[in-house]
Amino acid sequence: MADKYCDLVMKGGITSGIVYPNAVLSLAREYRFKSIGGTSAGAIAAAVAAAAALGDRRRQTGEPVAAAVGFPGLAEVSAQLSRQGFIHSLFQPAYGARTAYRLVVMLTGKAGLLRKVACLLAAVFAIAPVELLVALAGLLGIGYLAAGIEGIWATLLPSLLCAYGAGVLASALRVARVARRNLLGLCNGSTQPDASAPALTDWLHARLQALAGKPDDQPLTFGDLHAAPRYPGEPGGAHAITLQMITTCISHSEPRTLPFSAAHFWFLREEFAQLFPASVVDWLVARAGTPEHVDGRDYYRLVDGEELPVLVATRMSLSFPLLISAVPLHEPARRERRCEPVADAEPRRDNTNVADSMEGLTSGGQSCGPVIAAFRVCWFSDGGISSNFPIHLFDAALPRWPTFGINLVYPRHAEAVSVLAHGDAHARAEQAVFLPTENRHGWQRTYHSIAQPLAAAEMSGFLFSIVSTMQNWRDVLQARAPGYRDRIVHVALEGDEGGMNLDMPQAVLSRIADKGSIAGERFCDFSFANHYWIRWRNLASAYQRYTLDVARTDDPAQRVAAYEAAYQSVATGMPVPPSYRLGSEDKRRESQQLWRHMVEQGQTWEDLGPDLTDGAPRPLPQMKVTPIY
């Protein structure tokens, strides 16, 4: 086994995630995994890869494990996902949502326009036939009452159109009610009563447990990954394996990184029972402590940090809007100060109890404090809404090892990737996988063609391009930056590959899996020496320009007289800062020394140079303080 280490980040893409297992297997032949992350389908791949990495560590350190533990089990997962019909079986619509589910899959898939229109028209008759027929009968009845049989014939066409409009409205309302009952989705991920195979969440739970070598009633947690056995000579660090994924909190309009560190969310058992296996729900309830009983419902505290099950986080990242149910968590909406009786009051630190204290005189021997009086729901949906390719995960100014990224390039974005029109399948797959080997490569510019023969199609393309830009601009810009683009492999997918194609032919599935193997192999030729030097040039340039900006704030000509107190508070500690004060004289002195050092360094560069930005990679990086999400 090689002693090279790497991190890995994978993009969202629904069924396109078939690429990832083989890519991970190819990487595992040359690298050991330290950090793994992803979004949506990439989050599933990241969770599975992390579980396999844990299993591999257990096997390498001599623990007795089953044959399906680690990367051999991941090879079985890859074969399973590449079998025709299997992915389709994972998506099981809830009761009453089957027709709407098929319609969504059809409209978002690769079918032709005429077929999509036909399915849309037929769906109304399937979803709301009674409402449509009642509306039609009512309208025709009005025509009959007005002019007899001739009135029926005279109003037939407008009656059909109006009745169909009523059917459309009734269908939309019915689907909305079904989706709301199913936690704002058509598929909740749980196995349906009439299903012959496990659904997505149940299958994923079984695979994670098998890959990590854990029993079903002890869910794999982030702490299990952090505390995984270490390889001999492995670099130090807090965690043996780090796993992160992105979800989107729709209620707060923000992306969130999983696992939560201290989020303080609660869950309802009846809601989680719709989304997760019973063993996982029981495990969460057992560790939640005493529930909060509010408005007749029991709210359980969701464990976070290392205790959070990987399955829960993965499912929160994979919640494709409308298709897959969102995950509801709850947070306190209002707190009240209440007093509750204290039975056999425990002695206080001052050897008195509540009843003997001054507090007891006013509370009548009761314990008083803020109590949660109301909760509000926070909906978590697909991580791809806010960051579909989180290449920023695990980033460092000067990385100790590379963080590889796997990007999925769809047909309209494939200009920079040469795909052979002819030749054998493997040759086409080879040409469809691209890893930059020169510094000027890897920009992967995109172009969305808006112009269409039909006005409706053109407007639709315009609107979808707006949504895509809103969703992906940050990831796209970061992926093009020097020090990033050289470590991203691009896998070009053809029109019948991945996306919402849930029931792909065997030949297509095999072709996608082959591209995954090639993608992983490409990284074997990655030049970390060149990458590290580029990152240093970026850092040196950004740090110099950042320090120059700091130094200019000490220039009297650049200062504003009204804010002089603020400047002096940082430089000298006087006047005393209004908040976030340093707790000791040593800290205050060190803070002032740091300020002075940065100012002096910036002044030196300003006066004498040299300019470290000259000849640095373009576009220039920007060093700034930003929040961590």
N, C-alpha and C positions, 0 to 999 in steps of 0.2 A: 504494500500500500504506500502510495506517495505521501510525502509529508507536506504537500501544499494545501492551503486552506482557502476558502472562498465564502462569500455571501451570495445570495441569489434572490432576485426580485422578479415576479411574474405578473404579467398583465391580465386583466379581465377579458373574458371573451366567450362566455357560455360554453358551447360544445367545442370551441377551438382549444379548450384546455386539454384535449387529447394529446396535444403536442408535448405537454410538460412531463409526464412520467418518464418517457424515454429520454428526454433531455436530461433529467435528473440522474437517470441511470448512467448515461454517458459521462456526465460530469463526475459522478462518484468513482469512476475508474481512475481519475487523475487528482481529484480534490476531496478534501474533507470539509463538511459544511459547518460553519459557525453561526451564521444568521440567515434566516429564510423569511421572505415576506411576499405579500401579494394582495390582490384585490379581486373580489368576486370569484370567478372560476380560478383565477390565480391564487386566491386564498385557500381554496380546496387543495390545489396542487402544493401550496406551501405547507399546509397542515399535514398532508400525506407524506411529503418529503421529510418534514421534521420528525414525524413518528418513525419513519424508516431509518433516519439518521440516529435516533435514540436506540432503536433496535440493533443497528449495526454496532454502536458503541458497546452495548451490552454483550453482543456476541464476541467482539474483539477483545474484551476484557475477561473472557472466559466464563461468563454466566451461562447456565444451561437454558437455552431458549428453543422455541419451536421452529420448524423449518420456514414458516411463513413470516417470521420476525425479520425486520430489516429490509434490505434491498432485494433479496429473493422474493419477498412478499410484494414489494413494489412492482416487480416484473409481472407478477400475477395480476395486479391492479391494472397495469398497462394493457395486458392481453384482454382483460375483461372489458375495459372501456373501448377497445378496438373491435369488439364483437358486435356485429350488426344487430340492432334492436335493443341492445342493453341500455344505452343512454335514454332512449325513448321510454323504457320501462321505469326509469328513475323519476320521471315527471308524471305524477298522478294527480289529476284534478280532483278537487273536493266535490262533495255531493252537490249537484245542481250547477256545476261550473264546467262540465265537459264540453259543451258546444262552444261556450265563450273561450275556453282554453284552446280548442282547435282553431278557432278564428284568429286569436292572437298569434298563434304559431304560424298560421298561413300568411297573415298580413305582414309579419316581421321576417318571414323567410324569403327564399329565393324564387318563389313561384312567379309566373308571369302576371301582367296586369289584368288580363281578362279573367284568369282563374281567381285572382284576388277579389275582383268585383263580383263574380258569380258566387263565391263563398260568402261575401258580405251580404248579398241579397238573400241567399238561402238561409243565413244564420238567423234572420229575423223570424222566418217561419218556424224555425226549430226552437227558438228561445221563448217567443211570445205568440204562439199560434192562436190561443183563445182571445187575447186582446185584439189581435189583428182581425179575426173573423167577426168578433162582436162589433168592432168599429165599422167594418165593411157592411155588416147586416144593418146596423143603425143608419148609416148614410143611405144605403139603398132603400131602406124603409121610408126614409124621409122623401126620397124621390118618388116612391110608389104612392105615398099619401098625397103628394102634390099633383101627380099626373098619371098615375097608374103604371101599366107596363111601359108605356113610352117614357115615363119619368125615370124608370130604372135604367133603360137604355141611354137616356140622355145624360144621366149622372154616373154612368158606370166607370168611365175613365177617371174623372176627378175623385170619385169615391175610392177607387183602387189606390190612387196616389195618396189621398188623405189617410186611408186606413193603413197603408204601409208606413206613412210617417208616424201614425199612432203606435204601430208595432215597433218601429225604431225606438221611440221614446220609452215604451214599455220594456223593451229588451234592455236598454241602457239602465233603467231603474232596477230591473231584476238582477242584472249582472252586478250592479253596485251593491245591492243588498247581500248577494252571495259573497262578494269580495269582502265586504265589511264583516260578515259573520265569520269569514275565514281569515281574519286579521289582514285585510287589505291585499289579498292576493288570491289567485285561482288555485295554486298548488301550495300547500303548507309544508311540503317536504316529508310528511309522515305517511306511512303505508296505509292505504285505504282498505276498508273491510273487504272489498271484492277483488283485491289485487292478488296476483300469484307470485309477485316478486317484491322485494323491499324497495321502498321509495328512497329518495336522495339522502335525507338525514339519517335514516336508519341504516342504510348501506354505509354511509360515511363513518358513522359511529363504530360499526363492526370492523371496518377496515383500519381505522385509527388504533383501536384496541389491539387488533391482531398484529399490526406492524410494530407497535411499541411493546408487545408482549405483556399486556395488562388484561385482567379479567373485565368482563362487560360492566360489572357493577362498581368499578373504580375508574371513572372517566380519566382519560389522559389530561393532565393540567399543564399549564405553562411552567409551573414549578418542577414538574417531572423533567421537562426539557432543560431547565436551568441547572438542575442537579444531576444531569446525566453523567455517566462515567467518562473520565478523560482519557484521551489517547496518550501514550507515552511521549513526553516531550512537547505536549500541546501548550501553546502560548497561554499565559495567564489571563484572567478575566473573571468578571463576576458570574457569567453564565457559560455553561458548556455549549448549549444551543440556545439561540435567541430566535423567537418566532414573533412576527408582528404582521398585522393586517389592518386594512382601512375599512371603516364603515362610515355611513353618513347619517347624522342625526337630523332628520327632516324637521323635527319640531324646533330645533335650535338653529337650523340652517348652517351646519358646520360639519366638517369632517372630523372624525375621531380615530385615534390610533388604539388598536387593541393589542394587549389587554389594558383595561383601565388601571390607572394607578390608585386613585382614590376618588371614584366617581360618585359613590353613595346612591346607587340605584336600587330599587326594589322590583320584585316581580310577583305576579299572581300565578298561583299553582295551576289554575284552570286554563290560563292562557299558555303557559309553558307546556302543559300536557298536550296541546295541539301541535306543538312544534318539535318536541324532543322526546326521545325514548323514556319510558317510565323509570328506568334505572337511573338515568341522568337527573331527572326531576327529583326523585327521592333523595339522591345524593346532595343536590343543591338545597333542598328543604332541610335536610339533617344538619347542614352547616350554616344555615341562615340565622339560627338562634330564635328567640321568641318573636313571633310575627307581630306586626303593627295592625291592630284591628280598627279599621276606619270605615265608616258607612256600611257596616255589615260585611266587609270583605277583609280577608287576611292577606297582608302584604309582607312578603319575605325579602330580607336583605340579600341582594346578589353579591356573592363573593367576588372580589376583584384581585388584581395583581396576579401573583403566582398561583393562587387557588382557583382561578377561573378555568373551567374546562375548555380545552381547545375547540371542542365541537360547538360550544355556544358562540365563541368568537367567530368561528368560520361561518356559521349560519347567519350571523349578524352582518358579515361582509357580503355574503351571497344572498341577496334579496332582490332579484331583478324586478323592477317595478311592474306591478299588476300580475306578472307571471308567477312570482314566488312571494309568499306572504312576508310582510315586514315583521320585525321583532319588537313587541311593545315592552318597554321598561317604564318604571314609574319613579317620580321624584317628589319630595314634599312640596306642596303648593302653599301651605299655610301652617304655621305653628302657633300654638296658644299656650299660655302659662296656666297650668292646672295643678291642683293638689290631689294626690292620691293617698289613701290610707297606707300606713306602714305597720305591718304586723310584726310584733316583737322587734322593735326598732334596734338596729345594731348600734353599739357604742361608737361615737365619733372619736376622732383623733384626740380631742380634748377630754375624753372619758365621760362625755355627756351624750345623751341621745336627743333626737329631734324634739321630743316632748318636753325636755328640760331646758331647751335653748330658747333664745329670743324668737327664733323662727317659729318655734312651737307655739308661742303665745298668739301668733297671728294665723297660723295654719291649723291649729287644733291638733297637733301631733301628727301632721301629714307631711309627706315629701312633696315639695313643689319644684316644678321645672318646666321648660318648654316641651310640649307634647305635639306630635304631628296631628293636625286636625283635618287635613285634606291632602290628597295626592293628585298629580296630573300625569297623564301619559306622555311619554317621549317615544316617538316612532323612529326606529333605526332601519334604514333601507340599504340598498346596494352601495358598496364603497366606490364603485365605478362612477356614481353620480358626481362625486367630488374629486376623485383621484383614481383614474383607471389604471395608471401605470406609475406607481409610487417609487420611482427610481431614487427619490431622496432618502428612503429608508436606509439606515445603517451608514449613512454618509459621514465622512470624517475629513478634516482638512488635509491630513496626510494618512491615508489608510495603511493598515498593516498588511492587508491582503485585498484582492480585488472584490468588488461587488458587481457581479454579473447581472445583466437584465435580459429578459427575453421579451421581445416586442412582436406582436401579431399584426401583420400588415394585410389589410383587406384590399380587394381588387382595385378600388378607385384610388388607393394610396400607394400602389405598387410601382410607380414610375421609376424609382431608383433601384429596383430589383429586377434583374433579367430572368425571365421564366421562359424556358424553351417551349415552343409550341409543339415540337415533335420530339421523338426519342423515347427511350424506355422510362418507366416510372421513376426509377432511382436517379437517373440523370436529371429529370425534371425537378425532383426534390432537391438535388444538389444545387441547382441553379436558383432555387427559390429561397435558399438560406444564405444570408449575407452578414458577415462580420467585418467591420472596417479594419483594414490592415495598414492604412496610411493616415496621417493626421488630417489630411484634407477631405477624407471620406467620412460617410456616415451622417450627413446632414438630413437625409430622408425628408426633403421638402414635400409638402402635401399640396394638392390642388383639388378643390371641390368644383366640379363643373356644374354650374347652375342651369345653364341653357338646356331646355327640353322642347320637343315639338309641341306638347300640350301645355297650356297655361297652368292647369292644376298641378301637373307634375313639376313644372318649374317652381311654382310657389311652394310646393311640398319640399323640394330639394333645398330651396332657400331657407325655409324654417328649420329643417333638420341640420343644415350646416351651421346655423346660429346656435342650436343646442349643442352640437358637437364642439364648436369653438368654446362655448361657455364651460363645457365639461373638461376639455382636454388641453387648453392653452398652456397651463402651467407645466403639465407633464411633457408636452411637446417641446417647449422652449428649453426645459432642463435637459431633456434627452439629447438635444442638439449641441449642448455646450461642450467645449473641450474638457477632457477629463471624465466625461460621461459617455459621449457618443462612441468612444473607442471600446467600451465594455458592454455594448448592447448588440445582441444578435437579432436580426430581423428575419422573421419567418413569413414569407408571402403566401397567403391563402388564396385559392381560386374560388370562383363563385359558388361552387357546390360544397365547399369545405367550411366547417365550423359555423360560428354564429348561431342562428336560431334553427339550423338544420338538425332537428332532433332525431331523424330516422335516416341516416346516411347509408348508402350501399357499402358493402364490405370493402370494395376496392378503394373507395374514398377514405374510409377509416384507416386502412392500412397505409395509404399515402400520407395522411396527416401524421400518423405515428412515426413513419420513416423520417419525415421532416424534423420531428422532435429529436430523434437519435443524431441526426446530422448537426442540429443546433448545438447539442451538448458537445459533440466532437470538435466543433469550431473553436471552442474556448481552450482547447488543449494547446493551441498555438498562440495564445494571448501573451503579449509582451508586457509583463508587469513593470519591467525596468523603464520602458517608455512611458507607461501610465503614471508611475510614481513621479517621474521628472516633470510631466505635464502638470500634475497636481501641485508640485512645488512651485512651478512658474506661476500658476494661478494664485496660489496663496501669497507668494512674495509680492506680486503685483497688487493684489487686493489689500494686503496688510499695509503696504507702503502708502497707497492712496488713502486708506482709512486713517492712518496715523497723521498724514498731512492734513486731513480734515480736522482732526483733534487739535493739532498744533495751531491751526488758524483761529481756533476759539480763544487762544491765549494772546492773540495779537490785539493790542488796544484799538487799532484801526478797524477791527472786525467786530468789536463788542458794542453792545447797546447799554448805555449808562444806566437805564432803568433796571437792568437785570444784573448789575454788578454784584449784588448780594448772593445771587445764585452761583455766579462764577467763583466767588471767594469761598463759598461753602464747600465746594468740591476741592479747591486748591489748598485751602488752609484749615478747613473744618469749622470756620467761624464766618458768619453766625451758625449756630447749631442747626443741622438739617431738620426740616419739618417732619420727616417720616423715614422709616426704614433705617434707623440709625445704627451705626456700627457699635457692637457691644463692648469693646475694650479699647484701651489706648493703643495697643499693638495693631489692632485692625485699622484704626483711624490713621495711624502713622503709615501703615502699608498702603492704604488707599491713596493717601496724598503722594506717596513716593511713586506709585504706579502712574498717577496722573502726570507728575513731573517728568518721569522717564518717557512717557509717550509724547509729551510736548517737546522735550529736548530732542528726541529721535526725529520727530516730524520737522522741527526747525533745521536740524542738520541736513536732512534730505532736501528740504526746500532750498537751502543755501548752496549745498555742495553736490547734491546728487549722490550716486548715479540714478538714472531713471530705470527702475526694474520693470516698468511697464513696456518699455521699448522692446519690441520683438516678442512680447508675451502672446499666448494664444488668444484668438478672437472668436467670438465676442468676449470682451473683458468680463470677469466675474465681479460681483458686487458683494462686499462684506457688510452685513447689516444685522442688527438684532431683530429676530423674528420669533414669534411664539411657536412652541412645539405643539403639534396636534396629534 
